[in-house]
Amino acid sequence: MGVLEIQEKFEIDDSNLSFDQLVREAPAEVAATITEKAVLILPSHGTEDAFYSGTLDTLDFLNENGIDADVYANDEDYKELGLHGADIWLGTIFVKNIVIPIFCSVIGAYIFEKIRANKDDKISVKFVVEKKDGQSSAISYDGKVENLDKAIDAVKRLGDES
């Protein structure tokens, strides 16, 4: 493997995060707006309140394509991390079970059509999926866009679990 070759990281782990917990722990103003949402974009990069640059574009694309989504922040507290480089950073996205099939299609379209990602581009994303039984799993993927299907297929499989 060459020094500049992209090393892939793909992990599926149990998560103790739940949608109800997110609502309970949110400030009242945020809780009121996210209660009925199907997808939440969470703060990223180990922060409690910062989102990756482009998060609002992702949010708009999801909403324009039939996914009822929101960011986990109010307008006054929303701030973005300006990470520079060619990598695509989507951050952490919490997905309720009921929208998994359409979400997988829409997020794929966003990456390939809206962002116009090339197969050799590096992407970093984490999906937290709430399964039918209310338990959650986290799928983390860092690697080439051409192999992102591993993570999206894992999201689909978790959605099928009871």
VMD Tcl script that draws the C-alpha trace (Angstrom):
set ca {
  {0.00 0.00 0.00}
  {1.36 3.40 -0.98}
  {1.72 6.28 1.43}
  {-1.09 8.23 -0.28}
  {-3.47 5.30 -0.66}
  {-6.73 5.74 1.23}
  {-7.13 3.32 4.10}
  {-10.72 2.25 4.64}
  {-12.43 2.07 8.03}
  {-15.85 0.42 8.30}
  {-17.42 -0.42 11.66}
  {-20.83 -1.42 12.97}
  {-21.34 -1.06 16.70}
  {-24.24 -1.03 19.12}
  {-25.20 2.48 20.14}
  {-26.80 3.65 23.36}
  {-28.23 6.69 21.57}
  {-32.00 6.83 21.01}
  {-34.28 9.37 19.41}
  {-36.26 9.73 22.64}
  {-33.01 10.43 24.51}
  {-32.05 13.10 21.98}
  {-35.42 14.80 22.44}
  {-35.24 14.56 26.26}
  {-31.72 16.01 26.41}
  {-32.30 18.79 23.88}
  {-32.99 22.38 24.90}
  {-36.76 23.00 24.89}
  {-36.63 25.03 21.66}
  {-34.77 22.24 19.84}
  {-36.93 19.48 21.33}
  {-40.07 21.20 20.07}
  {-38.79 21.25 16.48}
  {-37.30 17.75 16.29}
  {-40.01 15.67 17.98}
  {-41.66 14.56 14.73}
  {-38.53 14.42 12.54}
  {-37.36 11.18 10.92}
  {-33.70 12.16 10.49}
  {-31.45 14.32 12.65}
  {-28.04 15.63 11.69}
  {-26.00 15.59 14.88}
  {-22.99 17.70 15.91}
  {-19.80 16.25 14.54}
  {-16.11 15.76 15.03}
  {-16.39 15.06 18.74}
  {-18.12 18.34 19.52}
  {-21.42 18.97 21.22}
  {-22.43 21.92 19.07}
  {-20.53 22.17 15.78}
  {-21.50 20.77 12.40}
  {-19.47 20.16 9.26}
  {-19.45 22.82 6.60}
  {-22.22 21.98 4.14}
  {-24.59 20.54 6.74}
  {-27.35 22.93 5.75}
  {-26.99 21.86 2.10}
  {-27.38 18.24 3.20}
  {-30.42 19.19 5.29}
  {-32.04 21.06 2.41}
  {-31.46 18.15 0.01}
  {-32.98 15.65 2.44}
  {-36.05 17.84 3.03}
  {-36.49 18.60 -0.69}
  {-36.50 14.86 -1.37}
  {-39.16 13.75 1.08}
  {-37.09 13.16 4.22}
  {-38.38 15.11 7.23}
  {-35.00 16.12 8.68}
  {-33.49 18.76 10.95}
  {-30.21 19.65 12.63}
  {-29.82 19.06 16.35}
  {-29.41 22.76 17.22}
  {-31.33 25.98 17.31}
  {-30.52 28.80 14.92}
  {-28.59 30.87 17.48}
  {-26.32 28.01 18.56}
  {-25.70 26.49 15.12}
  {-22.06 26.74 14.01}
  {-19.99 24.98 11.39}
  {-16.50 23.51 11.39}
  {-14.54 24.70 8.40}
  {-12.49 21.63 7.54}
  {-10.40 22.26 4.46}
  {-9.33 19.65 2.00}
  {-10.83 17.47 -0.66}
  {-12.46 15.01 1.72}
  {-16.24 14.83 2.02}
  {-17.38 15.08 5.64}
  {-21.07 14.34 6.18}
  {-20.88 13.94 9.94}
  {-23.27 11.95 12.10}
  {-26.80 11.33 10.89}
  {-29.46 9.72 13.13}
  {-32.05 7.81 11.08}
  {-35.37 6.48 12.35}
  {-36.33 3.04 11.07}
  {-39.44 4.22 9.25}
  {-37.50 6.19 6.60}
  {-34.51 3.90 6.02}
  {-35.43 2.73 2.48}
  {-36.02 6.22 1.11}
  {-33.17 7.71 3.17}
  {-30.65 5.31 1.61}
  {-31.73 6.32 -1.89}
  {-31.75 10.03 -1.11}
  {-28.35 10.08 0.64}
  {-26.84 8.18 -2.28}
  {-28.32 10.68 -4.74}
  {-26.98 13.54 -2.62}
  {-23.46 12.18 -2.65}
  {-23.30 11.28 -6.33}
  {-25.58 13.88 -7.93}
  {-25.50 16.95 -5.69}
  {-21.94 16.81 -4.35}
  {-20.77 15.07 -7.55}
  {-18.42 12.82 -5.64}
  {-15.96 10.80 -7.67}
  {-15.35 7.14 -6.85}
  {-11.81 7.91 -5.61}
  {-12.89 10.78 -3.32}
  {-12.58 10.13 0.41}
  {-15.75 10.33 2.46}
  {-16.37 10.20 6.20}
  {-19.85 9.56 7.60}
  {-21.53 7.96 10.58}
  {-25.12 6.72 10.53}
  {-26.90 5.96 13.79}
  {-29.84 3.75 12.91}
  {-32.80 3.23 15.19}
  {-34.08 -0.30 14.53}
  {-37.69 -1.49 14.79}
  {-37.10 -2.68 18.36}
  {-35.95 0.79 19.45}
  {-32.31 -0.21 19.82}
  {-29.69 1.67 17.82}
  {-26.55 0.75 15.94}
  {-23.84 3.02 14.58}
  {-22.28 2.51 11.17}
  {-19.04 4.43 10.66}
  {-17.39 4.65 7.26}
  {-14.18 6.39 6.23}
  {-12.82 5.53 2.83}
  {-13.32 5.85 -0.89}
  {-16.76 6.85 -2.11}
  {-16.77 3.83 -4.43}
  {-17.06 1.54 -1.37}
  {-19.67 3.60 0.50}
  {-22.29 1.02 -0.52}
  {-21.00 -1.12 2.37}
  {-22.29 1.44 4.85}
  {-25.55 2.13 3.01}
  {-26.25 -1.61 2.69}
  {-25.59 -1.99 6.43}
  {-28.14 0.74 7.13}
  {-30.69 -1.13 4.98}
  {-29.99 -4.44 6.77}
  {-30.41 -2.82 10.18}
  {-33.72 -1.39 9.01}
  {-34.92 -4.88 8.18}
  {-34.06 -6.25 11.64}
  {-36.88 -6.53 14.11}
}
mol new
graphics top color blue
foreach p $ca { graphics top sphere $p radius 0.5 }
foreach p [lrange $ca 0 end-1] q [lrange $ca 1 end] { graphics top cylinder $p $q radius 0.2 }
display resetview
